[in-house]
């Protein structure tokens, strides 16, 4: 579905207090799309990007913060993940 939030969290696997999170929203329904996550623009209430930290664990939360009837079901596919400095 379009307009669904997807949150990505990067963290240090050895020290989970070191993390940064950001979000992007889907824009199309039922089709592939490219989502870009800008970690310099962190999600509200989360830590800022710290370039001195080693981030070596990634978690993806499709439909983040949405529950109940609005949460919906379905299957999310991810392909060709690219990390650009």
N, C-alpha and C positions, 0 to 999 in steps of 0.2 A: 504494500500500500504506500501511497505517497504521503509525505509529511510525518514520517515516523522517525523519532530520534534514535541515533546509533551512537553509543559512547564507547570510546577506546581509552583504556588505561594502560600506561606504561609504568613499570615499577622495577626496583632492584630486588631480585629474587632472594638475596641474602638479608635485605633490610627493607621490609615492606612499608616502612614509614617514608621511604623515598619513592614518591610517585608523582605522576602528572596525568590529568584526564582532560579530554576535550570531546566535543560532540559535533556531529553533522546530521542533517535531516535528509531522508530519502526524498526524491523529487518525482519519481515515476512509479507506477504500479505494474507488477508482473513482467518486468524487463530488467536486463543488466544495466547498471549505471556505475559511474565512478564517483566515489565519495572521497573528499579530501579533508584530512584532519590536521588542523593547525595547532600544534602543541604550545606555540607562543601565545595562544589565546585559550587559556585553560577554562574548564567548566567552572561555573560559579561555585564558590565554597570549597574548591580544591586547591592544592599547592601549585605554585608557578613552576614552569620548566626551569630546571637547574642543569646547565650544560656541563657542570663538573660531576654530575652523578652518572653512573653507569646504569642505564635502563636495559634490562635483559629479559624481561617478561612482559608479554602483552595479553590483555584480556579485552574481548569485544562483547558489548552488551546491546544486542538489537532490541529496539522498542523500549529503551531505557526509561524507567520511571513510569511506565504505563501498565496498569493492572486492570483486572476485572474484564468487563465486556469490551473495554477499549483496548485491552492488551492484545486481543486477537491471538490466533494461532498461526501456524504456517511453518514453512521451512525457509531458512536464510542460507544462501550460498555465498562463499567468499572465494575469490580467485585473483591471482596476480597481485598479491600484496607487495607494495614497494615502499621502502623507507628512504626518504631523501633528506640529507642534512640541511 
